[in-house]
Amino acid sequence: MKTKSWKAIKDEVYGKKGTARRDKLERDFKMLKTKFVFNKKSI
């Protein structure tokens, strides 16, 4: 079994960067990372 990079998987499943579905994924993931940082600082 050949392994794939996370970028390759995102390209296959969510489309190339610039498509609406991929952009939504990137925005949602960025918000999630930000929430984790703020929650970690408040502990």
Helices and strands as residue ranges (DSSP letters): H 6-14, H 20-42
